[in-house]
Amino acid sequence: MHDKPIVLWFRNDLRLGDHAALAAAVRTGAPILPLYILDDVSPDCWKMSGASRWWLGESLAALSNDLARSGSPLVLRRGNSETELLRLVEETGAAAVYVTRSYEPWAVVLEQRLKTKLGEANVEFHRFGGRLLREPEDMRNAEGGFYKVYTPFSRAFMKVVVPAKAVRPPERVTSLGHQPKSERLRDWSLHPEKPDWSKGLAAAWQPGEAGARARLSDFVRTALKSYAQDRNDPAKSGTSRLSPHLAFGEITPAACWHAAVHAGGKTNGSDKSVETFLKELLWREFSANLLFHFPELPDKPFRKEFAGFPWRKDAKRLKAWQRGQTGYPIVDAGMRELWTTGYMHNRVRMIAASFLIKHLLIPWQSGEAWFWDTLVDADLANNSASWQWVAGSGADAAPYFRIFNPVLQGEKFDPDGEYVRHWVPELAHLPREIVHAPWKGDADTLAQAGVKLGKSYPNPIVEHGEARARALAGYELIKKSP
Ligand code: FAD
């Protein structure tokens, strides 16, 4: 086996450090063939989209450099993963394929098929963990089923699981000697052109493993100690912003876990913050478990009664929401942050999602699809579980009848309007008292702040009280359905 290569198939694990599959492959002493396949076929409608493709291009460039420096350059192929992988194995006479497990429904099916096909060809197929803290098959409740409620899941997790310690990156990755045919990254058009809308993304992020490590160490050094208080304030840098790095596997959740625990040990009084942060990592874990056991999560409501909800088709208002033109400043600020940076603060994600679902009665799947396109941290499990959570149709969801008032939410979480002023600059000069509800301002105040309602900034596209009553009526309807 030593002279036959091992194909190291990279997917959402674009790093060299703490990479169990790579470390195991290197230990065999065999030459390593690192491979990435741009597969727009297998995921079907959940293929990587807009902002994620920009991130992917940057992250692959970084991985490619790191691999070249370590000794074995990355091979790039495009097409159906199964076809391309089997083709490369045949071309190179590879003895084995090593891969980090993925949990998207289509990826699970693909891995099963590959196991059979490679087995028939006498090629070993080894799958490794790393994307999650624990494999979903190992998280069983007392009845042997899967957890549908977060709190018992996280309690059970905290009791029994100590995430694996990091594996060091290999010093050297032995190459095959001759490089198989590889496509060129620049031919994949991952970077947007005409127009190039990626400038805001590039200013906000450093994709790649080095960027992920820098982000983590910066977070544990600075924001972690006040995470419990500051994480709900969208104007502050109070959260880790590790989500895109985790989505692309540039860092493992285990590495984040250990870094936080280690920092907590050194900083007095930060225990609550460390615990809160670990619990957020467990929301990610819980969402992945839900998707693994309920593969329809991205498309169908977990609670079946929601299939009969009287949703509305409203292309005009959907567009106003997407563009940050709803007339509700906190919603618009969030949607514009998303459009510019590929990210939105978690608290504002909840408010903006709730507005789409409950104020506009637009199906959660439309919001999910927009987030999928525009988020740099788009993650099938987190995105679908979160949208269902907000809609009230999820396994362990917010009750549907809890309808956020976007003005009160704005006043609570952005009391000085700092976040709104930044992302909705046309409201920057409004006094604090009306920055979350400009229509409450008198003509003089608005004129002094340079705001012309209906011209420089829209009037609300729905009235809160009416929208609330309409949403509750819809909910009553499905409550009565058999
Ligand atoms: P931190 O607060 O620093 O949390 C650390 C990590 O924990 C995050 O990076 C993330 O991996 C995980 N995490 C935190 N909150 C959640 C959560 N509620 N659910 C699952 N994991 C969580 N997160 C995504 O990663 N991808 C998505 O596509 C996504 N879509 C969402 C859609 C909606 C409607 C909502 C309400 C939330 C969504 N989230 C999604 C969850 C959450 O908003 C982000 O994970 C978080 O804002 C990322 O910022 P951070 O890294 O600074 O988080």
Residues whose N, C-alpha, C, O or C-beta is under 5 A from the ligand:
A	BS01	FAD	T239 S240 R241 L242 S243 L246 E280 L281 W283 R284 S287 M344 H345 N346 R349 M350 A353 D377 A378 D379 N382 N383 S386 W387
